[in-house]
């Protein structure tokens, strides 16, 4: 029989401290019985010879020294089933859509098991998001972790939803699912997400976890782990290819900082805990493809950079762990361009593995390189024009300057519901490159120019 202990000595913020009366496991699930008959849940955060620290998920309001604490003997587990698809759940895995509780096929530890590096397969299968700036110039491949660096007030949520609706592996009939986890979002944002998923039909192949801003910070720390556990189950037990979208990692890190302050830990950079790198890695590294298994887990994590500062600890540490980044630009957003993705600081380190003949198209790399080069030079020339005026530029430079405008207006800009295939994306690329003299296309082999250039195709 499980014992109940009434040995609480201190209540501090979301934490309670009680005198240790039996061996207790780190991360163990705890049930706290309040004097009024209600029950709250918690998790062992620290255990020593004399004292056990427990973080309470629903907040410590109403708790006192008379509250009884019961240790369950097991860690937090998520009830999983294929019936999760099409469901909207809270950050703690409880139904929010008015539907019944999920009847589990299994119950899985939310902390997951580390992936053996030897058993990892190198990611190489192209995922089409329908967004040209990602598919064409910063390609996502199956098993990759690719964060989106954004800023407050920028349309990262719209981009996330568009990816959730449109993501697919072209030419493949393998089962594909999306796990969407939102952390620390407002009620208004939650309604927006739910309505979009239901209206567009994307919910049928999605599992949605929503942790609201007024939910306890402790729950925010569990939400991404719940989502990744659901993704791993669908991928490795049901052979599905799963895209996990986590938004917003910054809110998750704020919750880590809040918990660290409650525990009176020595803070690291800007008050965040020193172990934040390890903690973020425990989330990001749950993406991948495992040898011998058909499924895969791919991650898009969205983080808003405080003050648009890419050197802030959250984007800085994320950049070390992940395989590139997609950068959302305030400058492009102010110009009214959607999606305002700036390809120059963006990078997909695994792009070359997932493109080329048999995957996307043989000219993909060359077209991408040429557009990058032209756009980068055109952006530099804008600075020069501000000083000397457009008339002072040579004819060549004026062409490059016009190309930069065309690139933003026709390649970057697209509709919120516009789902471009990779062929459409590359065609737009060729259309705008054809505005440059062929002599300037120095990064494209002649065989591709003869095969794809609009001037040659029409002959």
C-alpha positions in Angstrom: 0.0 0.0 0.0 1.3 3.5 -1.0 2.1 5.7 2.0 0.9 9.3 2.4 3.4 11.7 4.1 2.4 14.9 5.8 5.9 16.3 6.2 5.9 19.5 4.1 8.3 21.9 5.7 8.3 24.8 3.2 6.2 26.0 0.2 8.1 28.3 -2.2 6.5 29.4 -5.5 5.8 26.3 -7.5 7.9 24.1 -5.2 7.2 22.2 -2.0 9.9 20.8 0.3 9.3 17.8 2.5 11.4 15.8 4.9 12.5 12.5 3.3 10.9 9.4 4.7 11.7 6.8 2.0 14.0 6.5 -1.0 12.6 8.6 -3.8 13.5 8.6 -7.5 14.5 11.7 -9.4 11.6 12.8 -11.8 9.1 10.6 -9.9 5.4 11.5 -10.2 3.8 12.7 -7.0 0.2 13.1 -6.0 -0.6 15.8 -3.4 -3.9 15.5 -1.5 -5.2 18.9 -0.3 -7.2 19.4 2.9 -10.3 20.3 0.8 -10.3 16.9 -0.9 -8.8 17.9 -4.3 -5.6 16.4 -5.7 -2.7 18.0 -7.5 0.2 16.4 -9.4 3.9 17.1 -9.1 7.3 15.8 -10.0 10.4 15.2 -7.8 12.9 17.9 -8.8 15.6 17.2 -6.2 16.2 14.5 -3.7 18.8 14.3 -1.0 19.4 12.5 2.3 17.1 14.8 4.3 14.8 16.8 1.9 12.8 16.1 -1.2 11.9 19.1 -3.5 8.7 18.6 -5.6 7.5 20.9 -8.4 3.7 21.2 -8.4 2.1 21.3 -11.9 -1.1 23.1 -11.0 0.5 25.6 -8.7 0.8 25.6 -4.9 -2.3 27.6 -4.1 -4.3 26.0 -1.3 -1.4 23.8 -0.1 -0.3 23.8 3.5 1.6 21.6 6.0 -1.5 19.4 6.4 -1.5 18.4 2.7 -0.6 14.7 2.1 2.1 13.7 -0.4 2.1 10.3 -2.1 5.0 9.1 -4.2 3.8 7.0 -7.2 7.0 5.1 -7.8 7.1 5.9 -11.5 8.0 8.8 -13.8 5.5 10.9 -15.9 4.1 8.7 -18.7 2.0 9.7 -21.7 -0.9 7.3 -22.7 -0.3 6.8 -26.4 -2.4 5.4 -29.2 -2.9 5.9 -32.9 -6.2 7.5 -31.9 -4.2 10.6 -30.8 -4.3 11.7 -34.5 -7.0 14.4 -34.9 -7.0 15.3 -31.2 -6.3 18.6 -29.4 -4.7 18.0 -25.9 -3.5 20.2 -23.1 0.2 20.6 -22.3 -0.2 17.8 -19.8 -1.9 15.5 -22.3 -5.6 16.0 -21.2 -8.2 16.4 -23.9 -9.2 20.0 -24.8 -11.5 19.3 -27.7 -14.4 17.9 -25.7 -13.6 14.3 -26.8 -13.1 11.3 -24.6 -9.8 10.4 -22.9 -7.4 8.5 -25.1 -7.6 4.7 -24.6 -3.9 3.9 -24.5 -2.2 1.1 -26.4 0.8 1.9 -24.2 2.1 4.3 -21.6 5.5 5.8 -22.4 8.0 7.8 -20.3 7.9 11.4 -21.6 11.7 11.8 -21.1 12.3 9.3 -23.9 15.4 7.3 -24.5 18.6 8.7 -25.9 19.2 7.7 -29.6 22.4 5.7 -30.0 24.6 7.7 -32.4 25.6 4.5 -34.2 22.0 3.6 -34.9 21.3 7.0 -36.5 20.8 7.1 -40.3 22.1 10.3 -42.1 19.0 12.3 -43.1 18.6 12.5 -46.9 14.9 12.5 -47.9 13.5 15.8 -49.0 10.4 17.2 -47.2 8.4 19.8 -49.2 6.9 22.5 -47.1 5.4 24.4 -50.1 7.4 27.6 -49.0 10.0 28.5 -51.6 12.5 30.1 -49.3 12.7 26.8 -47.3 12.3 24.3 -50.2 14.5 26.2 -52.7 17.3 27.7 -50.6 17.2 26.1 -47.1 15.8 22.6 -47.8 14.4 20.5 -44.9 15.2 16.8 -44.9 13.6 13.9 -43.0 15.2 13.5 -39.5 16.5 17.1 -39.4 16.1 19.6 -36.6 15.8 23.1 -38.2 14.7 26.0 -35.9 12.9 29.2 -37.1 14.5 32.3 -35.5 11.8 35.0 -35.3 10.9 38.1 -33.2 7.9 39.4 -31.4 5.1 40.6 -33.7 6.4 38.6 -36.7 4.2 36.1 -38.4 6.0 32.9 -37.2 2.7 31.3 -36.1 1.3 31.7 -39.6 4.4 30.2 -41.1 4.2 27.3 -38.6 0.6 26.6 -39.5 1.3 26.8 -43.2 4.1 24.3 -42.8 1.8 22.0 -40.7 -0.9 22.2 -43.5 1.4 21.7 -46.5 4.3 19.6 -45.4 4.7 16.3 -47.4 7.2 14.0 -49.0 6.4 14.4 -52.8 5.8 11.2 -54.7 5.6 9.1 -51.5 2.5 7.4 -50.1 4.2 6.7 -46.8 2.0 7.8 -43.8 2.9 11.4 -42.7 1.8 13.1 -39.5 2.3 16.4 -37.7 2.7 16.9 -34.0 2.1 20.5 -33.1 3.0 21.8 -29.6 2.4 25.4 -28.5 3.9 26.6 -25.2 2.9 29.7 -23.3 0.5 31.0 -25.9 -2.5 33.3 -25.3 -6.1 32.1 -25.4 -6.5 34.1 -28.6 -3.6 32.3 -30.2 -4.9 28.9 -29.1 -8.3 29.6 -30.7 -6.5 30.7 -33.9 -4.5 27.5 -34.0 -7.5 25.3 -33.3 -9.8 27.0 -35.8 -7.1 26.8 -38.5 -6.4 23.1 -37.9 -10.1 22.3 -38.0 -11.0 24.5 -40.9 -8.3 23.3 -43.2 -8.6 19.6 -42.4 -5.0 19.5 -41.2 -6.2 18.2 -37.8 -7.0 14.7 -39.3 -3.3 13.9 -39.5 -2.1 16.0 -36.5 -1.8 15.7 -32.8 -2.0 19.2 -31.1 -0.7 20.0 -27.6 -1.6 23.5 -26.3 -0.1 25.0 -23.1 -1.6 28.4 -22.4 0.1 31.4 -20.9 -1.9 31.1 -17.7 -1.1 27.4 -17.3 1.6 26.6 -14.8 5.2 27.1 -15.9 6.0 23.6 -14.7 3.6 22.2 -17.3 5.4 24.2 -20.0 8.5 22.1 -19.3 6.6 18.9 -19.9 4.7 20.0 -23.0 7.5 19.5 -25.6 8.4 16.2 -24.0 4.8 15.0 -24.3 4.8 16.1 -28.0 8.1 14.3 -28.8 6.9 11.2 -27.0 3.8 11.1 -29.2 5.9 11.7 -32.3 8.4 8.9 -31.4 5.5 6.5 -30.8 3.8 7.2 -34.2 7.2 7.1 -35.9 8.8 4.0 -34.4 5.7 1.9 -33.5 3.4 2.8 -36.5 6.1 3.5 -39.2 4.9 7.1 -39.8 7.1 10.1 -40.8 6.4 12.8 -38.2 7.0 16.5 -38.4 7.2 18.1 -34.9 6.5 21.8 -34.7 7.4 23.4 -31.3 6.4 27.0 -30.6 7.7 29.0 -28.7 11.0 27.7 -27.4 11.6 31.1 -25.7 8.5 30.6 -23.5 9.9 27.1 -22.6 13.3 28.7 -21.6 11.5 31.4 -19.5 9.8 28.5 -17.6 13.2 26.9 -17.0 14.5 30.3 -15.7 11.5 30.6 -13.4 12.0 27.1 -12.0 15.7 27.8 -11.5 14.9 31.0 -9.6 12.4 29.1 -7.4 15.1 26.6 -6.6 17.5 29.4 -5.8 20.0 28.0 -8.3 23.1 30.0 -9.3 22.0 31.7 -12.6 24.0 31.6 -15.8 23.9 34.0 -18.8 21.1 36.5 -18.5 19.6 34.6 -15.5 19.0 31.4 -17.5 20.2 28.2 -15.8 23.6 26.9 -16.6 22.2 23.6 -17.8 20.0 25.2 -20.4 22.2 23.9 -23.3 21.9 20.3 -22.0 18.1 20.7 -21.5 17.5 22.1 -25.0 19.7 19.3 -26.5 17.5 16.7 -24.7 14.6 18.1 -26.8 16.4 18.8 -30.1 18.3 15.5 -30.2 15.0 13.5 -30.2 14.8 14.1 -34.0 16.3 11.6 -36.4 16.0 8.4 -38.5 17.0 5.1 -36.9 18.5 2.2 -38.9 16.1 -0.7 -39.4 13.0 1.4 -38.6 10.7 2.9 -41.2 9.5 6.0 -39.4 11.3 9.3 -38.7 11.0 12.4 -36.5 11.8 15.8 -38.0 11.7 19.0 -36.0 10.8 22.6 -36.7 11.2 24.6 -33.4 10.2 28.2 -33.4 11.8 30.7 -31.1 11.3 34.4 -30.8 14.6 36.2 -30.2 14.3 38.8 -27.4 15.0 42.2 -28.9 15.7 40.5 -32.2 19.1 39.6 -30.8 20.5 36.5 -32.5 23.4 36.4 -29.9 20.8 36.0 -27.1 21.5 32.7 -25.2 18.4 30.9 -26.5 19.1 31.3 -30.3 22.8 31.1 -29.6 22.6 27.7 -27.9 19.9 26.4 -30.3 22.3 27.2 -33.2 25.0 25.0 -31.7 22.7 22.0 -31.3 20.5 22.2 -34.5 21.3 21.8 -38.2 20.9 25.3 -39.3 18.2 28.0 -38.9 15.5 29.8 -40.8 15.6 33.6 -40.0 12.4 35.7 -40.1 13.2 39.3 -41.0 11.5 42.3 -39.5 12.7 44.4 -42.5 10.9 42.1 -45.0 7.8 42.1 -42.8 7.7 45.9 -42.8 7.8 45.8 -46.6 4.6 43.7 -46.5 6.3 40.5 -47.8 5.0 37.2 -46.5 6.6 34.9 -45.5 9.3 37.4 -44.4 12.2 34.8 -44.5 15.7 36.3 -45.0 17.6 33.6 -46.9 21.0 35.2 -46.3 21.5 34.4 -42.6 19.4 31.3 -43.0 21.1 27.9 -43.4 20.2 24.3 -43.7 23.3 22.2 -43.0 21.7 19.1 -44.4 20.4 20.6 -47.6 22.9 19.0 -49.9 22.0 15.6 -48.6 18.3 16.0 -49.6 18.5 17.7 -53.0 19.6 16.8 -56.6 18.6 14.3 -59.2 16.2 11.7 -58.0 15.3 13.7 -54.9 14.3 17.2 -56.1 15.9 18.1 -59.5 19.4 18.1 -60.9 19.6 21.9 -61.2 18.5 22.6 -57.6 21.9 23.3 -56.0 23.1 25.5 -58.9 19.9 27.6 -59.0 20.0 28.1 -55.2 23.6 29.1 -55.2 23.1 31.6 -58.1 20.1 33.2 -56.4 22.0 33.5 -53.1 24.9 35.2 -54.9 22.7 37.6 -56.8 20.6 38.5 -53.8 23.6 39.0 -51.5 25.3 41.3 -54.0 22.0 43.2 -54.7 21.5 43.8 -50.9 25.1 45.2 -50.7 24.3 47.5 -53.7 21.3 48.9 -52.0 23.6 50.4 -49.4 25.8 51.9 -52.1 22.8 53.4 -53.9 21.8 55.2 -50.6 25.1 57.0 -50.8 25.9 57.6 -54.5 22.4 57.2 -56.2 21.2 54.6 -58.7 22.5 56.5 -61.7 26.1 56.1 -60.6 25.9 52.3 -60.9 27.1 50.4 -63.9 24.5 48.6 -66.1 25.6 45.3 -64.7 25.1 46.5 -61.1 21.7 48.0 -62.0 20.6 44.5 -63.2 21.8 42.9 -60.0 20.0 45.6 -58.0 16.8 44.9 -59.9 17.3 41.1 -59.4 17.3 41.6 -55.5 13.9 43.3 -55.8 12.6 40.6 -58.1 13.9 37.9 -55.7 11.9 39.4 -52.7 8.8 40.2 -54.7 8.4 36.9 -56.7 10.5 34.2 -54.9 10.2 35.2 -51.3 6.7 36.6 -51.4 3.9 34.0 -51.7 0.3 33.6 -50.5 -0.5 32.2 -47.0 -2.3 29.3 -48.7 0.0 29.0 -51.7 1.5 25.5 -51.7 4.3 25.6 -54.2 5.8 22.3 -55.4 9.6 22.1 -55.7 9.1 22.3 -59.5 7.1 25.5 -59.1 9.8 27.0 -56.8 12.6 26.2 -59.2 10.6 27.6 -62.1 10.1 30.9 -60.2 13.9 30.8 -59.6 14.6 30.4 -63.3 12.0 33.1 -64.3 13.8 35.7 -62.2 17.3 34.5 -63.1 16.3 34.9 -66.8 16.1 38.7 -66.1 19.9 38.7 -65.7 22.3 38.4 -68.7 23.4 34.8 -69.2 27.0 35.9 -68.7 26.2 36.7 -65.1 25.0 33.2 -64.3 28.4 32.1 -63.3 27.3 29.5 -60.7 25.1 27.5 -63.1 26.6 24.9 -65.5 25.8 25.5 -69.2 24.0 22.1 -69.4 21.4 23.4 -66.9 21.0 26.7 -68.7 20.4 24.9 -72.0 17.9 22.6 -70.3 15.9 24.9 -68.0 16.6 28.6 -69.0 13.3 30.1 -70.3 15.1 31.6 -73.4 16.3 28.1 -74.4 13.1 26.2 -73.4 11.0 28.3 -75.8 13.2 27.5 -78.8 
